[in-house]
Amino acid sequence: MSSETPCPFRVSLRDQIELERNEAFQAMREQLRRQDCAFRLHRDIIHTLLVPLFLINHQAERIAARALPSKKGAEPERAFRGEARSAFAWLHCILIEEHDWYLTARCPACIVLHVLHSEPTIRFLTVAAQLAGSRSGFDCWLAALETAVCEDPFWGDSFWPEIEDRASRLTEGVQQLVRQCHELRTNLDSPTYETPSLAKASVEYERPSCTIAIKPSSFARKQVKLSREEQRYRSSLVWNAWNCSREMRQPLGGSTPTQSRRRSMTS
C-alpha cells in the first residue's frame, strides 16, 4: 500500500501527548522501531542483490530477440545453449512468479520473511549472493541466509546443503548466460552477421554430442580473444545494476496473498 494513503484513524494532539507519557506504549513502540530498522536493512540488501539478476534476464531477452529469426513461436531460450539455456528459463519463470515480491515497496518484514517461503526463493537469493562475490561486501548476508535456513523450524539444517548445491549449479548457468549474451551481442554487432533461419538455429543449438574430434570453429577461436572484454562486460553489468537498484524499487498496485510455505525441491 502506498505511503500516501491516508490513515482512517484520527488521534488528537492532546491524546498523542498523553500517549507519549504511557510507559507501556513507549516501550512497545521502541521495540517495534528496532525491529522495523532490522527488516528495512535486510529488505534493502535483498533488493540490491536481486536487481542484477533482473537486469541480466532483461538483457538476455533483448539479445535473444535479436539473435532468433523474426518468426512467431520462437522461444527466447533457444538463443542459448547448455546450462545457460536452463538458467535463462529458470530466471524467467521465477521473475514472473515472484514479480510482486522483488519489486514491491510494501511492508519490509513481509519482503524479508518471504525469502524463506519456498526453496526457489531461497535459491534465488543464494544465487544472487554468490554472483555478487566477496568483493561486493554482501558475502556476510550469504552466511546470514544459511544460518536463517538452518535455524528455521520448517527447513532445518539438513536442507541447506542441497539448496546450496542447486544454487551453485544455477550460478554457473547464469555466468554462462552472461558470457553467451556477450558472445551473441558481439556477433550481432558484426557487419557480416546473418540472422539464421529457425531450422538452422534449431540444429545449431540442439546438435547431438559425438566423440569425433572436430576442428574448432572461428566462433570458438574468438572466445579466447574476447575473454577479457567479456569480464569487463560482466563486471560493468552487475556494477550498473547495483547502482540503479533504487530505481527498481517501485510500488505496485497490489500485493500477493500470503501462501503456505513450500518445501518442494523440484521447481
C-alpha positions as CSV (number, residue, x, y, z in Angstrom):
1,M,0.0,0.0,0.0
2,S,1.3,3.4,-0.9
3,S,2.6,5.7,1.9
4,E,0.3,8.4,0.6
5,T,-2.8,6.5,1.5
6,P,-4.5,8.4,4.3
7,C,-4.9,6.7,7.7
8,P,-8.6,6.1,8.5
9,F,-8.0,6.7,12.2
10,R,-7.6,10.1,14.0
11,V,-6.0,10.8,17.3
12,S,-6.0,14.4,18.7
13,L,-2.8,16.2,19.6
14,R,-3.8,16.1,23.2
15,D,-4.3,12.4,23.2
16,Q,-0.9,12.0,21.4
17,I,0.8,13.9,24.3
18,E,-0.9,11.5,26.8
19,L,0.3,8.5,24.8
20,E,3.9,9.9,25.0
21,R,3.6,9.6,28.8
22,N,2.4,6.0,28.6
23,E,5.4,3.8,29.6
24,A,3.9,0.5,28.2
25,F,3.1,2.2,24.9
26,Q,6.6,3.8,24.6
27,A,8.3,0.5,25.4
28,M,6.4,-1.3,22.8
29,R,6.9,1.5,20.2
30,E,10.7,1.4,20.8
31,Q,10.8,-2.4,20.4
32,L,8.8,-2.2,17.1
33,R,11.1,0.6,15.9
34,R,14.2,-1.6,16.4
35,Q,12.5,-4.5,14.6
36,D,11.5,-2.2,11.7
37,C,15.0,-0.9,11.3
38,A,16.3,-4.5,11.1
39,F,13.8,-5.5,8.5
40,R,14.4,-2.4,6.4
41,L,18.2,-3.2,6.4
42,H,17.6,-6.7,5.1
43,R,14.9,-5.5,2.7
44,D,17.4,-3.1,1.1
45,I,20.0,-5.9,0.9
46,I,17.6,-8.2,-0.8
47,H,16.6,-5.6,-3.4
48,T,20.2,-4.7,-4.1
49,L,21.1,-8.4,-4.6
50,L,18.2,-9.2,-6.9
51,V,18.4,-6.3,-9.3
52,P,21.4,-7.6,-11.2
53,L,19.5,-10.9,-11.9
54,F,16.5,-8.9,-13.1
55,L,18.7,-6.9,-15.5
56,I,20.6,-10.0,-16.7
57,N,17.4,-11.6,-17.6
58,H,16.1,-8.5,-19.3
59,Q,19.2,-8.1,-21.4
60,A,19.2,-11.8,-22.3
61,E,15.6,-11.4,-23.5
62,R,16.6,-8.5,-25.7
63,I,19.6,-10.2,-27.2
64,A,17.6,-13.4,-27.8
65,A,15.0,-11.4,-29.7
66,R,17.8,-10.1,-31.9
67,A,19.5,-13.4,-32.4
68,L,16.5,-15.5,-33.2
69,P,14.6,-15.3,-36.5
70,S,11.6,-13.0,-36.5
71,K,9.1,-15.7,-36.5
72,K,6.2,-16.2,-34.1
73,G,6.6,-19.1,-31.7
74,A,10.4,-18.9,-31.4
75,E,11.1,-19.4,-27.7
76,P,13.8,-17.0,-26.5
77,E,15.7,-19.7,-24.6
78,R,16.6,-21.3,-27.9
79,A,19.1,-18.5,-28.4
80,F,21.3,-20.0,-25.7
81,R,22.7,-23.5,-25.2
82,G,23.7,-25.8,-22.3
83,E,23.3,-24.6,-18.7
84,A,22.8,-21.0,-19.9
85,R,19.5,-22.0,-21.5
86,S,18.4,-23.7,-18.3
87,A,19.4,-20.7,-16.2
88,F,17.6,-18.3,-18.5
89,A,14.4,-20.4,-18.4
90,W,14.6,-20.6,-14.6
91,L,15.2,-16.9,-14.1
92,H,12.4,-16.1,-16.5
93,C,9.9,-18.3,-14.5
94,I,10.8,-17.1,-11.0
95,L,10.8,-13.4,-12.0
96,I,7.3,-13.8,-13.3
97,E,6.1,-15.8,-10.3
98,E,7.7,-13.5,-7.7
99,H,7.2,-10.2,-9.5
100,D,5.3,-8.6,-6.7
101,W,7.9,-9.7,-4.1
102,Y,11.1,-8.4,-5.7
103,L,9.7,-5.1,-7.0
104,T,7.2,-4.0,-4.4
105,A,7.7,-1.4,-1.7
106,R,5.4,-2.9,0.8
107,C,6.0,-4.0,4.4
108,P,9.7,-4.6,4.9
109,A,9.0,-7.6,7.2
110,C,6.8,-9.2,4.5
111,I,9.6,-8.9,1.9
112,V,12.3,-10.3,4.2
113,L,10.2,-13.2,5.7
114,H,9.1,-14.2,2.2
115,V,12.7,-15.3,1.4
116,L,12.0,-18.5,3.5
117,H,8.7,-19.0,1.8
118,S,9.9,-21.7,-0.6
119,E,13.0,-23.4,-1.9
120,P,13.0,-21.4,-5.1
121,T,13.0,-18.1,-3.3
122,I,15.9,-19.3,-1.0
123,R,17.8,-20.5,-4.1
124,F,17.1,-17.2,-5.9
125,L,18.7,-15.2,-3.1
126,T,21.6,-17.7,-2.7
127,V,22.4,-17.3,-6.4
128,A,22.2,-13.5,-6.2
129,A,24.6,-13.5,-3.2
130,Q,27.0,-15.9,-4.9
131,L,27.1,-13.8,-8.1
132,A,27.8,-10.7,-6.0
133,G,31.0,-12.2,-4.7
134,S,33.1,-11.4,-1.7
135,R,34.3,-8.0,-3.1
136,S,30.8,-6.7,-3.2
137,G,30.5,-6.7,0.6
138,F,27.4,-8.9,0.6
139,D,29.2,-12.2,1.5
140,C,28.1,-11.7,5.1
141,W,24.5,-11.9,4.0
142,L,25.0,-15.3,2.4
143,A,26.2,-16.6,5.8
144,A,23.2,-14.9,7.4
145,L,20.9,-16.7,4.9
146,E,22.5,-20.1,5.6
147,T,22.0,-19.5,9.4
148,A,18.4,-18.5,8.9
149,V,17.6,-21.6,6.8
150,C,19.4,-24.0,9.2
151,E,17.7,-22.4,12.3
152,D,14.2,-22.3,10.7
153,P,12.0,-25.0,12.2
154,F,10.4,-25.7,8.8
155,W,13.6,-26.2,6.8
156,G,16.3,-27.2,9.4
157,D,20.0,-27.7,8.8
158,S,19.5,-30.8,6.6
159,F,18.1,-28.8,3.7
160,W,20.8,-26.2,3.3
161,P,23.5,-28.4,1.6
162,E,21.0,-29.5,-1.1
163,I,19.8,-25.9,-1.6
164,E,23.3,-24.6,-1.8
165,D,24.4,-27.2,-4.3
166,R,21.4,-26.4,-6.6
167,A,22.1,-22.7,-6.2
168,S,25.8,-23.2,-7.1
169,R,24.9,-25.0,-10.3
170,L,22.4,-22.3,-11.2
171,T,25.0,-19.6,-10.5
172,E,27.3,-21.3,-13.0
173,G,24.5,-21.3,-15.5
174,V,23.9,-17.6,-15.0
175,Q,27.6,-16.9,-15.6
176,Q,27.4,-18.9,-18.8
177,L,24.3,-16.9,-19.8
178,V,26.2,-13.6,-19.3
179,R,29.1,-15.0,-21.4
180,Q,26.8,-16.2,-24.2
181,C,25.0,-12.8,-24.2
182,H,28.3,-11.1,-24.7
183,E,29.3,-13.5,-27.5
184,L,25.9,-13.1,-29.2
185,R,26.0,-9.3,-28.9
186,T,29.5,-9.2,-30.4
187,N,28.4,-11.3,-33.3
188,L,25.1,-9.4,-33.8
189,D,27.0,-6.1,-34.0
190,S,29.3,-7.6,-36.6
191,P,28.5,-6.3,-40.1
192,T,28.9,-9.8,-41.6
193,Y,26.4,-11.4,-39.2
194,E,23.4,-13.0,-40.8
195,T,20.2,-14.0,-38.9
196,P,19.8,-17.8,-39.0
197,S,16.6,-19.4,-40.1
198,L,14.6,-21.1,-37.5
199,A,15.6,-24.5,-38.8
200,K,19.3,-23.7,-38.8
201,A,19.0,-22.2,-35.3
202,S,17.3,-25.4,-34.0
203,V,20.1,-27.6,-35.5
204,E,22.8,-25.4,-34.2
205,Y,21.7,-25.3,-30.6
206,E,20.3,-28.8,-30.3
207,R,23.1,-30.7,-32.2
208,P,23.7,-34.1,-30.5
209,S,27.1,-34.7,-29.0
210,C,29.6,-37.0,-30.6
211,T,33.0,-38.4,-29.9
212,I,34.6,-37.4,-33.3
213,A,37.2,-34.7,-32.9
214,I,36.2,-31.6,-34.9
215,K,38.1,-28.5,-35.8
216,P,37.3,-25.5,-33.6
217,S,35.1,-23.0,-35.5
218,S,36.1,-19.4,-36.0
219,F,33.4,-18.5,-33.4
220,A,35.1,-20.7,-30.8
221,R,38.5,-19.3,-31.5
222,K,37.2,-15.8,-30.8
223,Q,36.3,-16.8,-27.2
224,V,39.9,-16.6,-26.1
225,K,40.3,-13.2,-27.7
226,L,37.1,-11.9,-26.1
227,S,37.7,-13.2,-22.6
228,R,39.0,-10.0,-21.1
229,E,36.3,-7.9,-22.8
230,E,33.7,-10.4,-21.5
231,Q,34.9,-10.0,-18.0
232,R,34.7,-6.2,-18.2
233,Y,31.2,-6.5,-19.7
234,R,30.1,-8.8,-16.9
235,S,31.5,-6.6,-14.2
236,S,30.0,-3.5,-15.6
237,L,26.6,-5.1,-15.9
238,V,26.5,-6.1,-12.3
239,W,28.0,-2.8,-11.1
240,N,25.5,-0.8,-13.0
241,A,22.7,-3.0,-11.7
242,W,23.7,-2.3,-8.1
243,N,24.0,1.5,-8.8
244,C,20.4,1.6,-10.2
245,S,18.9,-0.7,-7.5
246,R,16.9,2.3,-6.0
247,E,15.2,2.9,-9.3
248,M,13.9,-0.6,-9.4
249,R,12.0,-0.3,-6.0
250,Q,8.7,0.9,-7.4
251,P,5.5,0.2,-5.5
252,L,2.9,-1.9,-7.2
253,G,-0.8,-1.6,-7.1
254,G,-1.4,-4.8,-5.1
255,S,0.3,-7.4,-3.1
256,T,0.3,-11.2,-3.3
257,P,-1.8,-13.0,-0.7
258,T,0.1,-15.0,1.9
259,Q,0.6,-18.6,0.8
260,S,1.7,-21.7,2.6
261,R,5.4,-22.4,2.5
262,R,6.7,-24.9,0.0
263,R,9.4,-27.4,0.6
264,S,9.4,-28.7,-2.9
265,M,12.9,-29.1,-4.4
266,T,11.6,-29.7,-8.0
267,S,10.9,-26.1,-9.0
